[in-house]
Amino acid sequence: MTGDVLDSVAELQAFVKGHRRIHVVGKRSKTALHQVEADVALADLSGMTGITEYQPQEYTLTVLAGTGLSEIQAALHEEGQYLPFDPLLPDHGSIGGAVACNLSGSRRHRYGGIRDFILGASVVDGLGRTFRVGGKVVKNAAGFDLSKFLVGSLGQYAIMTELTFKVFPDAPVFQGLRLQYESLDDALNAVFRCNRSTQELDLLDFAPWERGWSLMAGLAGFQDTLPQRAKQFVAMMREETALLDATEVEGDGSLRDPLAGLTGDFLVKVVISPRQIAGFDARVRDIGRRYSAGGNSAWLATDDIGALKKILEAEQLPGLVLRGSVDCPLIGKSPENLLAARVKQVLDPHNKLV
């Protein structure tokens, strides 16, 4: 389905007021989220792009919601800065889509996810009203922060048009390491040890690898100190975990991308805790998977979404389908959030935003 490409907030307001049911799209990099019924009008925000305010000295960035992640990352890189939540799909996605789906990447392990770095947002609600929530500075007033509530909302409470983030200086050098373990238990024990370490890892993912498990670790810093830090980290892991082998990884592309190598008709994000992984993994061992950010999220690729849905329901875990054709992208445990229902009633009383 095609949609109306909207270039301004005024056009979006008129669009909302003129349609009964609305679904927001951007770069359409997440196909499972856009399986909508024929009577739903598509509000295409791909025309609302650009950096509207960037203050490197203040470490704040304000962008329009349809702006591509690659454009944002390039602008930050020129100033030696980056988005610490490491948004996924950097070559294809928009910043609004990353926020709406709460898609942080592997480097979120060190500093946190999108909610930790979004400062404010301008939105259009289901009544066509426009207003700003949060602020454009790091220090802000206390109270209910609706901008953080929009993270993971899938655009169903209000349509984000402009977003402000806190950014960080990026380290000049990144060192990737691949640590080999015989079993999942060994890999999990290594993860728990890493979490107690004085070494601040930028990245900590793990996944099945050949006949065992691979733990992907990443450190960032300066050229004069990073090699020694990496050696100390590997020595600690050899001494205190059941490490079989450790190798350096050239570059950081595949190491940092939790979706690399995951093939299947359906791609699913699952919110999980490290303590739940052993039992869960025993039920999904036949499909592609990777546990990210120290085991706080799982990425799974499968051709049988029905079977995975039953597993998530049995394990009481929530999943978001990003790729593939589904009736509803939310599978598994259904969230019960009374606050969300109240916010929906205030911002979208006619249930236009779907």
C-alpha positions in Angstrom: 0.0 0.0 0.0 1.1 3.5 -0.8 0.5 6.5 1.5 0.4 10.3 1.4 3.9 11.7 1.8 3.5 14.5 4.3 6.1 17.3 4.3 5.0 19.4 7.3 3.2 19.3 10.6 0.3 21.3 9.2 -0.2 18.6 6.5 -0.1 15.9 9.1 -2.7 17.7 11.2 -5.0 18.0 8.3 -4.4 14.4 7.4 -5.3 13.2 10.9 -8.5 15.3 11.0 -9.5 14.1 7.6 -9.3 10.3 8.1 -11.0 7.8 10.4 -8.1 5.4 10.9 -4.4 6.1 10.4 -1.2 4.2 10.4 2.2 5.9 10.3 5.0 4.8 8.0 8.5 6.1 7.4 11.2 4.2 5.5 9.2 0.9 5.9 12.3 -1.1 7.0 10.1 -3.2 9.3 7.6 -4.9 7.1 5.6 -6.8 9.8 4.5 -3.5 11.3 2.7 -2.3 8.2 0.2 -5.1 7.6 -2.9 -2.8 7.8 -6.5 -3.2 6.7 -7.8 -1.6 3.5 -9.7 1.2 5.3 -6.6 2.4 7.1 -4.9 5.6 5.6 -1.1 5.6 5.6 0.6 8.7 6.9 4.0 8.7 5.2 6.5 10.8 7.2 9.4 10.1 4.9 9.2 13.7 3.7 9.7 15.1 7.2 13.5 14.8 7.4 16.4 16.8 8.6 18.4 17.9 11.6 16.7 21.0 13.0 19.1 21.8 15.9 22.4 20.3 16.9 24.5 21.7 19.7 27.7 19.6 20.0 28.9 21.6 23.0 25.7 20.9 24.8 25.5 17.2 23.6 21.9 17.6 22.3 20.4 16.8 18.9 17.0 17.6 17.5 15.8 15.9 14.3 12.6 15.4 12.3 11.1 12.0 12.8 11.5 10.8 9.2 15.2 11.4 9.2 17.4 8.4 8.2 19.6 7.0 10.9 22.6 7.0 8.5 22.2 10.8 8.1 22.1 11.4 11.8 25.1 9.1 12.5 27.2 10.9 9.8 26.5 14.3 11.3 27.4 13.1 14.8 30.5 11.3 13.5 31.9 14.6 12.2 31.8 16.0 15.7 33.2 12.8 17.3 29.8 12.0 18.9 27.2 9.2 18.6 23.8 8.0 19.8 24.8 5.7 22.7 21.7 3.5 22.3 23.1 2.4 19.0 19.9 2.2 16.9 19.3 -0.8 14.7 18.9 -0.8 10.9 21.2 2.2 10.5 21.3 1.9 6.7 17.5 1.6 6.2 15.5 2.9 9.2 14.4 6.3 10.4 14.8 7.8 13.9 11.1 7.9 14.4 10.8 4.2 13.6 13.7 3.3 16.0 11.9 5.2 18.8 8.4 3.8 18.0 9.7 0.2 18.1 12.3 0.7 20.8 15.1 -0.7 18.6 18.4 -0.2 20.5 21.4 -2.0 19.3 24.2 -4.0 20.9 26.2 -1.0 22.2 23.3 0.0 24.4 24.9 -2.5 26.9 27.1 0.2 28.4 24.9 3.3 28.7 21.3 2.1 28.2 18.5 2.2 25.6 16.5 4.9 23.9 14.5 5.8 27.0 17.7 6.9 28.7 18.6 9.4 25.9 15.4 10.8 24.6 14.8 14.3 26.0 11.7 15.5 24.3 9.4 15.2 21.3 6.9 17.2 19.3 3.8 15.2 18.4 0.4 15.3 16.7 -2.2 13.4 18.6 -5.3 11.6 17.4 -7.4 14.8 17.5 -4.9 16.6 15.2 -3.5 18.7 18.0 0.2 19.5 18.1 2.3 20.0 21.2 5.7 19.3 22.7 6.5 17.0 25.5 9.8 16.9 27.4 12.5 19.5 26.5 15.5 20.2 24.5 18.0 20.3 27.3 19.6 17.6 29.5 18.3 19.2 32.7 14.5 19.2 32.7 11.6 19.5 35.1 10.5 16.4 37.0 7.1 14.8 36.4 5.5 12.4 34.0 7.7 12.3 30.9 5.5 11.5 27.9 8.5 11.5 25.5 9.8 8.4 27.2 6.3 6.8 27.2 6.3 7.1 23.4 9.3 4.8 23.2 8.0 1.4 22.0 4.5 2.8 21.4 4.4 1.8 17.7 2.8 5.2 17.0 -0.5 4.3 18.6 -0.7 7.2 21.2 0.6 10.1 19.1 2.6 10.7 15.9 6.1 11.9 16.6 7.2 14.7 14.3 10.4 15.9 16.0 12.7 14.3 18.5 15.5 15.6 20.8 18.2 13.3 22.2 21.2 13.5 24.5 24.3 12.4 22.6 27.8 11.3 23.9 31.4 11.6 22.7 32.3 8.4 20.9 35.6 6.6 21.6 38.1 6.8 18.8 38.9 3.1 18.8 36.7 0.0 19.2 38.1 -3.5 20.0 36.0 -6.5 19.3 36.5 -9.9 20.9 35.0 -13.3 20.2 35.1 -15.7 23.2 34.3 -19.4 22.7 32.5 -21.6 25.3 31.4 -25.2 25.1 27.9 -24.7 26.5 25.2 -22.1 27.1 25.7 -22.4 30.8 29.4 -21.6 30.4 28.5 -18.6 28.3 25.9 -17.3 30.8 28.3 -17.7 33.6 30.8 -15.6 31.6 28.1 -12.9 31.0 27.5 -12.8 34.8 31.2 -12.4 35.4 31.5 -9.6 32.9 28.7 -7.8 34.6 30.7 -7.9 37.9 33.9 -6.7 36.2 35.5 -3.3 36.5 36.0 -3.4 32.7 33.3 -1.3 31.1 32.2 -3.2 28.0 30.5 -1.4 25.2 29.0 -4.6 23.8 28.1 -8.0 25.3 26.1 -10.4 23.1 26.2 -14.2 22.8 24.8 -16.8 20.3 25.3 -20.4 19.2 28.6 -20.8 17.3 29.7 -23.9 15.5 29.6 -26.7 18.2 29.4 -24.3 21.2 28.6 -20.7 22.1 30.3 -17.5 21.2 30.3 -14.5 23.4 30.9 -11.2 21.5 32.5 -8.5 23.7 33.5 -5.0 22.7 35.6 -2.4 24.4 36.0 1.2 23.3 38.7 3.7 24.2 42.0 5.2 23.1 44.7 3.6 21.0 47.4 3.9 23.7 45.4 2.1 26.4 42.8 -0.1 24.6 45.1 -3.0 23.6 46.3 -3.5 27.2 42.7 -3.3 28.5 41.7 -6.0 26.0 44.5 -8.3 27.1 43.6 -7.8 30.8 40.0 -8.6 30.0 40.8 -11.8 28.1 43.2 -12.9 30.9 40.5 -12.4 33.5 38.1 -14.5 31.4 40.6 -17.3 31.0 41.2 -17.4 34.7 37.7 -17.1 36.0 35.4 -18.7 33.3 35.5 -21.8 31.2 36.9 -20.0 28.2 38.0 -22.3 25.3 39.5 -19.7 23.0 39.5 -15.9 22.3 40.1 -14.1 19.1 40.2 -10.5 18.0 37.5 -9.4 15.5 38.6 -7.0 12.7 36.1 -4.1 12.4 32.9 -3.9 14.3 30.1 -4.3 11.7 29.0 -7.9 12.2 30.0 -8.0 15.8 27.8 -5.0 16.6 24.8 -6.0 14.5 22.7 -8.5 16.4 20.7 -9.2 13.2 23.8 -10.3 11.2 23.4 -13.9 10.0 19.8 -14.3 11.2 17.8 -15.6 8.3 14.2 -16.6 8.1 10.8 -15.4 7.0 10.1 -13.8 10.3 12.4 -11.7 12.6 11.3 -11.2 16.2 12.5 -9.2 19.1 11.9 -10.7 22.5 12.3 -8.9 25.8 14.0 -11.3 28.3 16.3 -11.4 31.3 19.5 -13.3 31.5 18.0 -15.6 34.2 15.2 -16.7 31.8 17.5 -17.6 28.9 18.5 -21.1 29.8 14.9 -22.4 29.9 13.8 -20.4 26.9 16.7 -21.4 24.7 16.0 -25.1 25.2 12.7 -24.5 23.4 14.1 -22.4 20.5 17.3 -24.3 19.8 16.3 -25.1 16.3 16.0 -21.5 15.1 18.5 -18.7 14.6 19.0 -16.5 17.7 21.2 -14.1 19.4 21.0 -12.7 22.9 22.0 -9.0 23.1 22.9 -6.3 25.6 24.1 -8.9 28.2 21.0 -11.0 27.6 18.3 -8.4 28.1 16.9 -9.0 24.7 16.7 -11.8 22.2 16.6 -11.7 18.4 15.1 -14.7 16.6 14.6 -15.6 13.0 12.2 -18.4 12.1 10.0 -19.7 9.3 7.3 -20.9 11.7 5.9 -17.9 13.5 3.0 -19.9 14.9 5.3 -22.2 16.8 7.4 -19.3 18.2 4.2 -17.6 19.2 3.2 -20.6 21.3 6.6 -20.8 22.9 6.4 -17.1 23.9 2.9 -17.6 25.3 4.1 -20.6 27.4 7.2 -18.7 28.6 5.1 -15.5 29.3 7.5 -13.4 27.2 6.5 -10.5 24.9 7.7 -10.5 21.3 7.6 -7.9 18.5 7.6 -9.2 14.9 9.7 -6.9 12.7 9.8 -8.9 9.5 7.2 -11.1 7.8 3.5 -11.1 7.2 1.4 -11.3 10.5 -2.0 -10.1 11.6 -0.6 -8.5 14.6 3.1 -7.7 15.2 2.8 -8.2 19.0 3.0 -11.9 20.0 3.5 -13.8 23.2 2.6 -12.3 26.5 0.1 -9.4 26.2 1.1 -6.3 28.1 -1.5 -5.1 30.6 -0.9 -1.4 31.2 -3.7 0.7 32.7 -1.6 3.8 32.3 -1.2 3.1 28.6 -5.0 2.8 28.2 -5.5 6.1 30.0 -2.9 7.9 27.8 -4.5 6.4 24.7 -7.9 7.7 25.8 -6.5 11.2 26.3 -4.4 11.5 23.2 -6.4 9.3 20.8 -10.0 9.0 22.1 -11.4 7.9 18.8 -8.8 5.2 18.3 -7.6 6.6 15.0 -4.0 5.7 15.4 -3.5 2.0 14.6 
